[in-house]
Amino acid sequence: HTKFHKMKKITNNARWTKISMILNVLILVTFVIMTVFMNKFDKENSQLVAKKHQYETGLDSLKTIEHPRKLALQEFEYYSNKVDTLQAQTPPTDKEELKVYTETLERNIKNLEEKEANLAKVDSTINAATKAFAPIKTEYETLMANADVQKGKFRLWMIITIVLVVSKLAAFATWNYFNLKNLHAVSVWMKKGSQPFWAYVSWIIPVYFFIKPYSVSNEIWEETEYALVDKKIVEKDKISPNTEFNISLWWCLVLVAMVFIPIIFNSTFFSVSPMYFKFNHTTVTIIGIVCWIIYMIMDAALMMKYNKLNKLMVENEDKF
């Protein structure tokens, strides 16, 4: 009966804290590496943005210069075909007709020479413009290729970081899942509270994600403290009055690190928006890293603090 009683009730969930903290460290490492490549991309991209106007102006100018060539070529081909047609004909034997034929052929040959000269002039202008534009084009395309290389490395580390973040959230959700199971095992009133599955589901429902994980975590803390006080395991005056504030602060840091920092990074580094020009990119990077560090410290501190309550529940299981 005693063995069944122990299996039924309270589990020590500290191992999920350790897993979560290990993942936090790995996330921080990959996040920093990701920002290194993000700033390498930014260095290349800044030069790319600076050269973009010159490149686009040169490209537009080249297109403008190339536009008359189509008409010049059509005119040259028209008179070339006309001369070829006339020369292919047998000259008339009649003196008057021969005179007309000769004048027509000479006039068309003269026109052909003029059109050929005009086409040569247009081609010469295009060749000069193309030659002048070539260094600009080469430099721009080189910068673009270098930026793409750094962007590819950034994306690789971003994917690794995202995978680790998802794994960490899964570990954290599992920790909360077992904490909720503990509360349901020892507190009858928890039947009206959050069911254990909410520890997972709260993170994946769009929009609901912005509040439900916080409410689940807050409920776990409040009900755990209430249960310990109710069973006289902990005196009421020993319960921290700042618990709700600390959880609220932790949740704000979660949203800043996982929602707002990525949005700011994207607007500052990957789009030519007002933020790209107004924000100091190094400062934005440092703020992002600092926010993640503060979030992880707060996250670890809360988990370890709750584990002390969890340990008290395990040690006093017979009172529940």
PAZAPA-4460 file (N, C-alpha, C; in steps of 0.05 Angstrom, whole numbers, plus 32768, in hexadecimal, padded with zeros to 4 digits):
% residues 320
    n_x    n_y    n_z   ca_x   ca_y   ca_z    c_x    c_y    c_z   seq   type   mol
   8011   7FE8   8000   8000   8000   8000   8011   8019   8000     1      H     A
   8027   8019   8010   8039   8030   8012   8047   8035   7FF7     2      T     A
   8050   801F   7FE9   805C   8021   7FCF   8049   802E   7FBB     3      K     A
   8031   8025   7FBB   801C   8030   7FA9   8018   804D   7FAF     4      F     A
   8017   8054   7FC9   8012   806F   7FD1   8028   8082   7FC6     5      H     A
   8041   8079   7FC7   8058   808A   7FBE   8057   808C   7FA0     6      K     A
   8050   8077   7F92   804F   8079   7F75   8039   808B   7F6C     7      M     A
   8024   808D   7F7C   800C   809C   7F74   8011   80BA   7F75     8      K     A
   8022   80C2   7F88   8021   80DF   7F8E   8038   80EF   7F82     9      K     A
   804C   80F6   7F91   805E   810B   7F8A   8078   8102   7F7E    10      I     A
   8080   810E   7F67   809A   8107   7F5B   80AD   811F   7F5D    11      T     A
   80C7   8119   7F5F   80DC   812E   7F5F   80E3   8134   7F42    12      N     A
   80DF   814C   7F3A   80E2   8154   7F1E   80FB   8164   7F18    13      N     A
   810F   8162   7F2A   8127   8172   7F27   8137   816C   7F0E    14      A     A
   8134   8152   7F04   8144   814B   7EED   813D   815B   7ED4    15      R     A
   8123   8163   7ED3   811A   8173   7EBC   8126   8190   7EBE    16      W     A
   812B   8199   7ED6   8138   81B3   7EDA   8155   81B1   7ECF    17      T     A
   8163   819B   7ED5   817E   8198   7ECC   817F   8197   7EAD    18      K     A
   816D   8188   7EA2   816B   8186   7E84   8166   81A2   7E78    19      I     A
   8153   81B0   7E84   814C   81CB   7E7B   8164   81DE   7E7C    20      S     A
   8173   81DD   7E92   8189   81EF   7E96   81A0   81E8   7E83    21      M     A
   81A5   81CE   7E7E   81B9   81C6   7E6A   81B2   81D1   7E4F    22      I     A
   8198   81CF   7E48   818F   81D9   7E2E   8191   81F8   7E2D    23      L     A
   818C   8205   7E44   8190   8222   7E45   81AC   822A   7E3E    24      N     A
   81BF   821C   7E49   81DC   8222   7E43   81E2   821D   7E26    25      V     A
   81D8   8207   7E1A   81DC   8201   7DFE   81CF   8217   7DEC    26      L     A
   81B7   821F   7DF4   81A9   8234   7DE6   81B9   824E   7DE5    27      I     A
   81C4   8255   7DFD   81D3   826E   7DFF   81EC   826D   7DED    28      L     A
   81F9   8256   7DEC   8211   8252   7DDC   820A   8255   7DBE    29      V     A
   81F5   8247   7DB5   81EE   8248   7D99   81E2   8263   7D92    30      T     A
   81D5   8270   7DA5   81C9   828A   7DA0   81E0   829F   7D9B    31      F     A
   81F5   829D   7DAB   820C   82AF   7DA8   8219   82AA   7D8D    32      V     A
   821E   8291   7D86   822A   828A   7D6C   8218   8294   7D55    33      I     A
   81FE   8291   7D58   81EB   829B   7D44   81EE   82B9   7D40    34      M     A
   81F0   82C8   7D57   81F3   82E5   7D55   820E   82ED   7D48    35      T     A
   8222   82DD   7D4C   823C   82E2   7D40   8239   82E2   7D21    36      V     A
   822C   82CD   7D17   8228   82CB   7CFA   8214   82DF   7CF0    37      F     A
   8201   82E7   7D01   81EE   82FC   7CFA   81FC   8316   7CF6    38      M     A
   8210   831C   7D07   821F   8335   7D04   8233   8334   7CED    39      N     A
   823D   831C   7CE7   824E   8319   7CCF   823E   831E   7CB6    40      K     A
   8225   8313   7CB6   8213   8319   7CA0   820D   8336   7C9E    41      F     A
   8209   8343   7CB5   8202   835F   7CB6   8219   8370   7CAB    42      D     A
   8231   8368   7CB0   8249   8377   7CA6   8248   8377   7C87    43      K     A
   8243   835F   7C7C   8242   835D   7C5E   8229   836B   7C54    44      E     A
   8213   8368   7C62   81FA   8373   7C59   81FA   8392   7C5A    45      N     A
   8208   839D   7C6E   820A   83BA   7C70   8218   83C6   7C58    46      S     A
   822D   83B9   7C4F   823B   83C1   7C37   8229   83BE   7C1E    47      Q     A
   8219   83A8   7C1F   8207   83A2   7C09   81F2   83B8   7C07    48      L     A
   81E7   83C0   7C1D   81D2   83D5   7C1E   81DE   83F0   7C15    49      V     A
   81F7   83F5   7C1E   8204   840E   7C16   8209   840F   7BF8    50      A     A
   820E   83F8   7BEB   8214   83F7   7BCF   81FB   83F3   7BBE    51      K     A
   81E5   83ED   7BCB   81CC   83E6   7BBC   81C3   83FD   7BAA    52      K     A
   81C3   8416   7BB4   81B9   842C   7BA4   81CB   8430   7B8B    53      H     A
   81E5   842F   7B8F   81F8   8431   7B79   81F4   841B   7B64    54      Q     A
   81F0   8403   7B6E   81EC   83EC   7B5D   81D2   83EF   7B4D    55      Y     A
   81BC   83F5   7B5A   81A2   83F7   7B4D   81A1   840F   7B3A    56      E     A
   81AF   8425   7B41   81B0   843C   7B2F   81C0   8435   7B16    57      T     A
   81D6   8427   7B1A   81E6   841F   7B03   81D7   840B   7AF1    58      G     A
   81C9   83F9   7AFE   81B9   83E5   7AEE   81A3   83F3   7ADE    59      L     A
   8195   8406   7AEB   8180   8414   7ADD   818B   8425   7AC6    60      D     A
   81A2   8431   7ACB   81AF   8441   7AB6   81B7   842F   7A9E    61      S     A
   81C1   8417   7AA4   81C9   8405   7A8F   81B1   83FC   7A7F    62      L     A
   819B   83F7   7A8D   8182   83EF   7A7F   8178   8405   7A6D    63      K     A
   817B   841E   7A76   8172   8436   7A66   8183   8438   7A4D    64      T     A
   819D   8434   7A51   81B0   8436   7A3A   81AB   841F   7A26    65      I     A
   81A4   8407   7A30   819F   83F0   7A1F   8185   83F2   7A10    66      E     A
   8172   8402   7A1A   8158   8403   7A0E   8158   840B   79F0    67      H     A
   8167   8421   79E8   8167   8429   79CB   8173   8414   79B8    68      P     A
   8182   8401   79C3   818F   83ED   79B1   817B   83DD   79A2    69      R     A
   8164   83D7   79AE   8150   83C6   79A1   8146   83D4   7987    70      K     A
   8140   83EE   798A   8137   83FD   7972   814D   8400   795D    71      L     A
   8166   8405   7967   817C   8408   7955   8181   83EE   7945    72      A     A
   817F   83D8   7953   8183   83BE   7947   816D   83B8   7932    73      L     A
   8154   83BF   793A   813E   83BA   7927   8141   83CB   790E    74      Q     A
   814A   83E4   7910   814E   83F5   78F9   8165   83EA   78E7    75      E     A
   817B   83E1   78F4   8191   83D6   78E5   8189   83BD   78D6    76      F     A
   817A   83AB   78E4   8171   8393   78D7   815D   8398   78C0    77      E     A
   814D   83AD   78C3   8139   83B4   78AE   8148   83BC   7895    78      Y     A
   815B   83CF   7897   8169   83D8   787F   817D   83C3   7875    79      Y     A
   8187   83B3   7886   8199   839D   787D   8189   8389   786B    80      S     A
   8171   8382   7874   8160   8370   7865   8157   837D   784A    81      N     A
   8152   8398   784B   8149   83A6   7833   8160   83A7   781E    82      K     A
   8178   83AD   7828   818F   83AD   7815   8194   8392   7809    83      V     A
   8193   837D   781B   8197   8361   7811   8182   835A   77FC    84      D     A
   8169   8363   7801   8154   835D   77EE   8158   836A   77D3    85      T     A
   8161   8384   77D4   8166   8393   77BC   817E   8388   77AC    86      L     A
   8193   8380   77BC   81AB   8376   77AE   81A6   835A   77A3    87      Q     A
   8192   834C   77AE   818C   8332   77A3   817C   8333   7789    88      A     A
   8170   834A   7785   8160   834E   776C   8172   8352   7754    89      Q     A
   8168   834A   773D   8176   834F   7724   8171   836C   771B    90      T     A
   8186   837C   7717   8182   8398   770F   8171   839A   76F6    91      P     A
   815F   83AC   76F5   814E   83AF   76DD   815E   83B8   76C5    92      P     A
   8155   83B1   76AE   8163   83B9   7695   815A   83D4   768B    93      T     A
   8142   83DC   7693   8139   83F6   768A   8149   840B   7699    94      D     A
   8150   841F   7689   8162   8434   7693   8155   8443   76AA    95      K     A
   813C   844B   76A8   812E   845A   76BD   812B   8449   76D6    96      E     A
   8123   8431   76D1   811E   841E   76E8   8139   8418   76F6    97      E     A
   814E   8416   76E6   8169   8410   76F2   8172   8428   7703    98      L     A
   816B   8440   76FA   8172   8458   7709   8164   8458   7724    99      K     A
   814A   8452   7724   813A   8452   773D   8145   843C   774F   100      V     A
   814B   8425   7744   8156   840E   7754   8170   8416   7761   101      Y     A
   8181   8422   7751   819C   842A   775B   819A   843E   7771   102      T     A
   8189   8453   776D   8185   8467   7782   8179   845B   779B   103      E     A
   8166   8449   7798   815A   843C   77AF   816E   842C   77BF   104      T     A
   817F   841D   77B0   8193   840C   77BD   81A8   841D   77CB   105      L     A
   81B0   8432   77BE   81C4   8444   77CB   81B9   8452   77E4   106      E     A
   81A0   845A   77E2   8193   8467   77F9   8191   8454   7811   107      R     A
   818A   843B   780B   8187   8427   7820   81A2   841F   782B   108      N     A
   81B6   841E   781A   81D1   8418   7824   81DB   842E   7837   109      I     A
   81D5   8447   782F   81DC   845E   783F   81CE   845D   785A   110      K     A
   81B4   8456   7859   81A4   8454   7872   81AF   843D   7883   111      N     A
   81B6   8427   7876   81C1   8410   7885   81DB   8417   7893   112      L     A
   81EC   8427   7885   8206   842F   7891   8201   8441   78A9   113      E     A
   81ED   8453   78A6   81E6   8465   78BD   81DB   8454   78D5   114      E     A
   81CA   8441   78CF   81BF   8430   78E5   81D4   841E   78F1   115      K     A
   81E7   8415   78E1   81FD   8405   78EB   820F   8416   78FE   116      E     A
   8214   842F   78F5   8224   8441   7905   8216   8447   7920   117      A     A
   81FB   844C   791E   81EB   8452   7936   81EB   843A   7949   118      N     A
   81E9   8421   793E   81E9   8409   794F   8204   8406   795C   119      L     A
   8219   840C   794D   8235   840A   7958   8239   841E   796E   120      A     A
   822D   8436   796A   822F   844B   797F   8220   8443   7998   121      K     A
   8208   8438   7995   81F8   842E   79AC   8207   8418   79BA   122      V     A
   8212   8405   79AB   8221   83EE   79B6   823A   83F8   79C5   123      D     A
   8247   840C   79BA   825E   8418   79C7   8257   8425   79E2   124      S     A
   8241   8433   79E2   8237   843F   79FB   8230   842A   7A10   125      T     A
   8223   8415   7A07   821B   83FF   7A19   8234   83F1   7A24   126      I     A
   8247   83EC   7A12   8260   83DE   7A1B   826F   83EF   7A30   127      N     A
   8270   8409   7A2B   827D   841B   7A3E   826F   841C   7A59   128      A     A
   8254   841D   7A58   8244   841D   7A70   8246   8402   7A7F   129      A     A
   8246   83EC   7A70   8249   83D1   7A7C   8264   83CE   7A89   130      T     A
   8279   83D9   7A7C   8294   83D7   7A87   8296   83E8   7AA0   131      K     A
   8289   83FF   7AA0   828A   8411   7AB8   827A   8404   7ACF   132      A     A
   8264   83F6   7AC8   8253   83EA   7ADC   825E   83D0   7AE7   133      F     A
   826F   83C3   7AD8   827A   83A8   7ADF   8286   83A7   7AFB   134      A     A
   8298   83BA   7B03   82A3   83B9   7B1E   828E   83BB   7B34   135      P     A
   827A   83CD   7B2F   8264   83D0   7B43   8254   83B6   7B45   136      I     A
   824E   83AA   7B2E   823F   8391   7B2E   824E   837B   7B3C   137      K     A
   8268   8379   7B36   8279   8364   7B42   827B   8367   7B61   138      T     A
   827F   8380   7B69   8281   8385   7B86   8266   837F   7B94   139      E     A
   8250   8387   7B88   8236   8383   7B94   822F   8365   7B95   140      Y     A
   8235   8357   7B80   822F   833A   7B80   8241   832B   7B93   141      E     A
   825A   8334   7B96   826C   8328   7BAA   8262   832C   7BC6   142      T     A
   825A   8344   7BCC   824E   834B   7BE6   8235   833A   7BEC   143      L     A
   8225   8337   7BD7   820C   8327   7BDA   8212   830A   7BDF   144      M     A
   8226   82FF   7BD1   822E   82E3   7BD5   8239   82DF   7BF2   145      A     A
   824A   82F2   7BFB   8256   82F0   7C16   8240   82F2   7C2B   146      N     A
   822C   8305   7C26   8216   8308   7C39   8205   82EE   7C3A   147      A     A
   8201   82E2   7C23   81F2   82C9   7C22   8200   82B2   7C32   148      D     A
   821A   82B1   7C30   822A   829D   7C3E   8226   82A0   7C5C   149      V     A
   8229   82B9   7C66   8226   82BE   7C83   8209   82BB   7C8C   150      Q     A
   81F6   82C1   7C7A   81DA   82BE   7C81   81D3   82A0   7C83   151      K     A
   81E0   828F   7C72   81DC   8272   7C73   81E6   8267   7C8E   152      G     A
   81FE   8271   7C97   8209   8268   7CB0   81F7   8271   7CC7   153      K     A
   81EE   8289   7CC5   81DB   8293   7CDA   81C2   8282   7CDC   154      F     A
   81B7   827B   7CC5   819E   826B   7CC4   81A3   824F   7CD0   155      R     A
   81BA   8244   7CCB   81C1   8229   7CD6   81C1   822A   7CF4   156      L     A
   81CE   823E   7D00   81CF   8241   7D1D   81B5   8249   7D29   157      W     A
   81A5   8258   7D19   818A   8260   7D22   8179   8246   7D24   158      M     A
   817B   8234   7D11   816B   821B   7D12   8174   820A   7D2A   159      I     A
   818E   8209   7D2E   8198   81F9   7D46   818D   8206   7D5F   160      I     A
   818E   8220   7D61   8184   822E   7D79   8166   8229   7D7D   161      T     A
   8157   822B   7D67   813A   8226   7D69   8134   8209   7D72   162      I     A
   8143   81F6   7D68   813F   81DA   7D70   8145   81D7   7D8E   163      V     A
   815A   81E4   7D98   8161   81E3   7DB4   814B   81F1   7DC5   164      L     A
   8141   8208   7DBB   812C   8216   7DCA   8113   8205   7DCC   165      V     A
   810B   81F8   7DB6   80F4   81E7   7DB7   80F8   81D0   7DCA   166      V     A
   8111   81C5   7DCA   8117   81AF   7DDD   8116   81B9   7DFA   167      S     A
   8120   81D1   7DFE   811F   81DC   7E19   8102   81E1   7E23   168      K     A
   80F2   81EB   7E10   80D6   81F0   7E17   80C7   81D5   7E1D   169      L     A
   80D0   81C1   7E0E   80C4   81A6   7E13   80CC   819C   7E2F   170      A     A
   80E6   81A0   7E36   80EF   8198   7E50   80E1   81A7   7E66   171      A     A
   80DE   81C2   7E62   80D1   81D3   7E76   80B3   81CA   7E78   172      F     A
   80A6   81C5   7E62   808A   81BC   7E62   8087   81A2   7E70   173      A     A
   809A   8190   7E6C   809A   8176   7E7A   809D   8179   7E98   174      T     A
   80AE   818C   7EA0   80B2   8192   7EBD   8097   819C   7EC8   175      W     A
   808A   81AF   7EBA   8070   81B9   7EC3   805B   81A3   7EC3   176      N     A
   805C   8191   7EAF   8049   817B   7EAD   804A   816A   7EC7   177      Y     A
   8062   8163   7ECF   8064   8152   7EE7   805E   8162   7F00   178      F     A
   8063   817C   7F00   805C   818D   7F17   803D   818E   7F1A   179      N     A
   8030   8190   7F03   8012   8191   7F04   8007   8175   7F0C   180      L     A
   8014   8160   7F03   800B   8145   7F0C   800E   8142   7F2A   181      K     A
   8024   814C   7F35   8028   814C   7F52   8011   815A   7F60   182      N     A
   800A   8172   7F56   7FF5   8182   7F63   7FDA   8174   7F61   183      L     A
   7FD4   8167   7F4A   7FBB   8159   7F47   7FBA   8140   7F59   184      H     A
   7FD1   8136   7F5F   7FD2   811E   7F71   7FCD   8125   7F8E   185      A     A
   7FD5   813D   7F96   7FD3   8144   7FB2   7FBE   8159   7FB9   186      V     A
   7FB3   8166   7FA4   7F9F   817B   7FA9   7F85   8176   7F9B   187      S     A
   7F70   8170   7FAA   7F56   816A   7F9E   7F4C   8182   7F8E   188      V     A
   7F51   819A   7F97   7F46   81B2   7F8A   7F53   81B6   7F6E   189      W     A
   7F6A   81A9   7F69   7F77   81AC   7F4F   7F67   819F   7F38   190      M     A
   7F52   8190   7F3F   7F41   8185   7F29   7F34   819C   7F19   191      K     A
   7F31   81B3   7F26   7F26   81CA   7F18   7F3B   81DC   7F0C   192      K     A
   7F54   81D4   7F10   7F6A   81E4   7F06   7F74   81DA   7EEB   193      G     A
   7F8B   81E3   7EE3   7F97   81DB   7EC9   7F9E   81BE   7EC9   194      S     A
   7F96   81AF   7EB5   7F9E   8194   7EB2   7FBB   8192   7EA9   195      Q     A
   7FC9   817C   7EAF   7FE6   817A   7EA8   7FEC   817E   7E8B   196      P     A
   7FDA   8176   7E79   7FE0   8179   7E5C   7FE4   8196   7E54   197      F     A
   7FD9   81A9   7E64   7FDD   81C5   7E5E   7FFA   81CE   7E5F   198      W     A
   800A   81BF   7E6D   8027   81C5   7E6F   8033   81C5   7E53   199      A     A
   8029   81B3   7E42   8033   81B1   7E26   8022   81C2   7E13   200      Y     A
   8008   81BF   7E14   7FF6   81CB   7E01   7FF7   81EA   7E02   201      V     A
   7FFC   81F5   7E19   7FFD   8212   7E1C   8012   821F   7E0B   202      S     A
   8027   8210   7E04   803D   821B   7DF4   8038   821B   7DD6   203      W     A
   8024   820C   7DCD   8021   8208   7DB0   8008   8214   7DA4   204      I     A
   7FF6   821F   7DB5   7FDE   822B   7DAB   7FE4   8248   7DA3   205      I     A
   7FE0   824F   7D8A   7FE5   826B   7D82   7FD6   827F   7D93   206      P     A
   7FE2   8295   7D98   7FD8   82AB   7DA9   7FD6   82A3   7DC6   207      V     A
   7FCA   828C   7DCB   7FC8   8282   7DE7   7FE3   827F   7DF4   208      Y     A
   7FF7   827B   7DE3   8013   8278   7DEC   801C   8290   7DFC   209      F     A
   8010   82A7   7DF6   801A   82C0   7E03   8011   82C2   7E20   210      F     A
   7FFF   82B1   7E2A   7FF6   82B4   7E45   7FF4   8299   7E54   211      I     A
   7FEC   8284   7E47   7FE6   826B   7E55   7FFE   825E   7E63   212      K     A
   8016   825D   7E56   802D   8252   7E65   8032   8261   7E7F   213      P     A
   802E   827B   7E7E   8032   828B   7E97   801D   8283   7EAC   214      Y     A
   8004   8281   7EA4   7FEF   827B   7EB7   7FF3   825F   7EC3   215      S     A
   7FFC   824C   7EB2   8001   8231   7EBC   8018   8231   7ED1   216      V     A
   802D   823F   7ECB   8044   8240   7EDD   803C   824E   7EF7   217      S     A
   802D   8264   7EF5   8024   8273   7F0C   8012   8261   7F1E   218      N     A
   8001   8252   7F11   7FEE   8240   7F1F   7FFE   822B   7F2F   219      E     A
   8012   821F   7F22   8022   820B   7F2F   8030   8216   7F48   220      I     A
   803B   822D   7F46   8048   823A   7F5D   8034   823F   7F73   221      W     A
   801E   824C   7F6C   800A   8254   7F81   7FFF   823B   7F8F   222      E     A
   7FF8   8227   7F7F   7FEB   820F   7F8B   7FFF   81FF   7F9B   223      E     A
   8018   81FE   7F92   802D   81F0   7FA2   8031   81FD   7FBC   224      T     A
   8034   8218   7FBC   8038   8227   7FD5   801F   8223   7FE7   225      E     A
   8007   8224   7FDC   7FEF   8221   7FEC   7FEE   8205   7FF8   226      Y     A
   7FF5   81F1   7FE9   7FF5   81D5   7FF3   8009   81D1   800A   227      A     A
   8020   81DD   8007   8035   81DA   801C   802D   81E9   8036   228      L     A
   8020   8200   8032   8016   820F   804A   7FFF   8201   8056   229      V     A
   7FED   81F6   8045   7FD5   81E8   804F   7FDC   81D0   805F   230      D     A
   7FF1   81C2   8058   7FFA   81AA   8067   800E   81B0   807C   231      K     A
   8012   81CB   8081   8024   81D5   8096   8041   81CA   8092   232      K     A
   8048   81C6   807A   8064   81BF   8073   8075   81D8   8073   233      I     A
   8069   81EE   8069   8076   8208   8068   8064   821C   8076   234      V     A
   8070   822E   8086   8060   8243   8093   8059   8258   807E   235      E     A
   8042   8264   8081   8038   8278   806D   804B   828F   806A   236      K     A
   8057   8298   8080   8069   82AF   807E   8084   82A9   8071   237      D     A
   8088   828F   806C   80A1   8287   805E   809E   8287   8040   238      K     A
   8085   828A   8037   807F   828B   801A   8086   82A6   8010   239      I     A
   8095   82A7   7FFA   809E   82C1   7FEE   8086   82D0   7FE3   240      S     A
   8083   82EA   7FEA   806D   82FA   7FE0   8072   8302   7FC3   241      P     A
   808A   82FD   7FB9   8092   8306   7F9E   808F   82F1   7F88   242      N     A
   8083   82DB   7F8F   8082   82C5   7F7C   8074   82CD   7F62   243      T     A
   805C   82D9   7F64   804D   82E1   7F4C   805D   82F5   7F3C   244      E     A
   806A   8308   7F49   807A   831C   7F3B   8091   830F   7F2C   245      F     A
   809E   82FC   7F3A   80B5   82EE   7F2D   80AD   82DE   7F15   246      N     A
   8096   82D1   7F17   808C   82C1   7F00   8084   82D4   7EE9   247      I     A
   8078   82EB   7EF0   8070   82FF   7EDC   8089   830A   7ECE   248      S     A
   809E   830F   7EDE   80B7   8319   7ED3   80C3   8304   7EC0   249      L     A
   80C3   82EB   7ECA   80CE   82D4   7EB9   80BF   82D3   7E9F   250      W     A
   80A4   82D5   7EA0   8094   82D3   7E87   809A   82EA   7E74   251      W     A
   809D   8302   7E7F   80A5   8319   7E6E   80BF   8314   7E60   252      C     A
   80D2   8308   7E6E   80EC   8302   7E63   80EA   82EC   7E4D   253      L     A
   80D8   82D9   7E51   80D3   82C4   7E3D   80C9   82D1   7E23   254      V     A
   80B6   82E3   7E26   80AA   82F0   7E0E   80BF   8302   7E00   255      L     A
   80CF   8310   7E11   80E4   8322   7E05   80F8   8311   7DF6   256      V     A
   8102   82FB   7E03   8117   82EB   7DF6   810D   82DB   7DDE   257      A     A
   80F5   82D0   7DE0   80EC   82BE   7DCB   80DA   82CB   7DB6   258      M     A
   80CF   82E2   7DBC   80BD   82EF   7DA8   80C9   830A   7D9F   259      V     A
   80CE   831C   7DB1   80D6   8337   7DA9   80F2   8339   7D9F   260      F     A
   8105   832B   7DAB   8121   832C   7DA1   8123   8321   7D84   261      I     A
   8116   830A   7D7E   8117   8302   7D61   810B   8316   7D4E   262      P     A
   80F5   8323   7D57   80E8   8338   7D45   80FB   834F   7D41   263      I     A
   8108   8358   7D57   811B   836E   7D55   8133   8367   7D44   264      I     A
   813E   834F   7D48   8154   8345   7D38   814D   8346   7D1A   265      F     A
   8135   833B   7D14   812D   833A   7CF8   812A   8356   7CEC   266      N     A
   811E   8368   7CFB   811A   8383   7CF1   8134   8393   7CEF   267      S     A
   8147   838D   7D00   8160   839C   7D01   8175   8391   7CED   268      T     A
   8176   8377   7CEA   818B   836B   7CDA   8182   8361   7CBE   269      F     A
   8169   835A   7CBB   8160   834C   7CA3   814B   835A   7C92   270      F     A
   8146   8373   7C98   8134   8383   7C88   813D   83A0   7C89   271      S     A
   813B   83AE   7C72   8144   83CA   7C71   812C   83DB   7C7B   272      V     A
   8129   83DA   7C95   8113   83E8   7CA2   811E   8400   7CB2   273      S     A
   810E   8411   7CBD   8118   8427   7CCE   812A   841C   7CE5   274      P     A
   8124   8405   7CF0   8134   83F9   7D05   8150   83F3   7CFB   275      M     A
   8153   83EB   7CE2   816D   83E4   7CD7   817F   83FD   7CD7   276      Y     A
   8174   8414   7CD2   8184   842D   7CD0   8187   843B   7CEB   277      F     A
   8172   8438   7CFC   8172   8448   7D15   8181   8439   7D2C   278      K     A
   8180   841F   7D2D   818B   8410   7D44   81A8   840A   7D3F   279      F     A
   81B8   840B   7D54   81D4   8402   7D53   81D3   83E3   7D54   280      N     A
   81DD   83D7   7D40   81DA   83BA   7D3D   81EA   83AA   7D53   281      H     A
   8201   83B4   7D5A   8211   83A7   7D70   8201   83A8   7D8A   282      T     A
   81F6   83C0   7D90   81E7   83C3   7DA8   81CE   83B1   7DA9   283      T     A
   81C1   83AE   7D93   81A9   839C   7D91   81B2   837F   7D96   284      V     A
   81C9   8377   7D8B   81D3   835C   7D90   81D8   8357   7DAD   285      T     A
   81E6   836B   7DBA   81ED   8368   7DD7   81D4   8367   7DE8   286      I     A
   81C1   8378   7DE2   81A7   8378   7DF1   819A   835D   7DEE   287      I     A
   819A   8352   7DD6   818D   8338   7DD1   819A   8322   7DE2   288      G     A
   81B5   8321   7DE2   81C3   830D   7DF2   81BE   8310   7E0F   289      I     A
   81BF   8329   7E19   81BB   832F   7E35   819E   8327   7E3E   290      V     A
   818B   832C   7E2D   816F   8324   7E33   816D   8306   7E36   291      C     A
   817A   82F7   7E24   8179   82DA   7E26   8187   82D0   7E3F   292      W     A
   819E   82DD   7E46   81AC   82D5   7E5F   819B   82D9   7E77   293      I     A
   818E   82F1   7E79   817D   82F8   7E90   8166   82E4   7E91   294      I     A
   815A   82DF   7E7A   8143   82CC   7E7A   814C   82B0   7E84   295      Y     A
   8163   82A7   7E7B   816C   828C   7E83   8173   828B   7EA1   296      M     A
   817F   82A0   7EAB   8185   82A2   7EC8   816B   82A1   7ED8   297      I     A
   8158   82B1   7ED0   813E   82B2   7EDE   8130   8297   7EDC   298      M     A
   8131   828B   7EC4   8124   8271   7EBF   8130   825C   7ED2   299      D     A
   814B   825B   7ED3   8158   8247   7EE4   8153   824C   7F02   300      A     A
   8153   8266   7F0A   814E   826D   7F26   8132   8264   7F2F   301      A     A
   811E   8269   7F1E   8103   8262   7F25   80FF   8243   7F27   302      L     A
   810B   8235   7F14   8109   8218   7F14   8116   820C   7F2C   303      M     A
   812E   8216   7F33   813C   820B   7F4B   812D   8212   7F65   304      M     A
   8121   822A   7F65   8112   8232   7F7D   80F9   8221   7F80   305      K     A
   80EB   821B   7F69   80D4   820A   7F6B   80DB   81EE   7F72   306      Y     A
   80F2   81E5   7F69   80FB   81C9   7F70   80FE   81C5   7F8E   307      N     A
   8104   81DB   7F9C   8106   81D9   7FB9   80EA   81D3   7FC5   308      K     A
   80D5   81E0   7FB9   80BA   81DA   7FC2   80B2   81BE   7FBA   309      L     A
   80BA   81B6   7FA2   80B5   819A   7F99   80C2   8186   7FAC   310      N     A
   80DA   818C   7FB4   80E9   817A   7FC7   80DA   8178   7FE1   311      K     A
   80D0   818F   7FEB   80C1   818E   8004   80A8   817D   8002   312      L     A
   809B   817E   7FEB   8083   816D   7FE6   808B   814F   7FE6   313      M     A
   80A1   8149   7FD9   80AA   812D   7FD8   80B1   8123   7FF4   314      V     A
   80C0   8133   8003   80C8   812C   801E   80B1   8129   8032   315      E     A
   809B   8138   802C   8084   8137   803E   806B   812B   8030   316      N     A
   8071   8117   801F   805B   810B   8010   8046   80FF   8022   317      E     A
   804E   80F4   8039   803B   80E7   804B   8026   80FA   8056   318      D     A
   802B   8114   8054   8018   8128   805E   8002   812F   804B   319      K     A
   8005   8126   8032   7FF1   812C   801D   7FDD   8115   801A   320      F     A
***
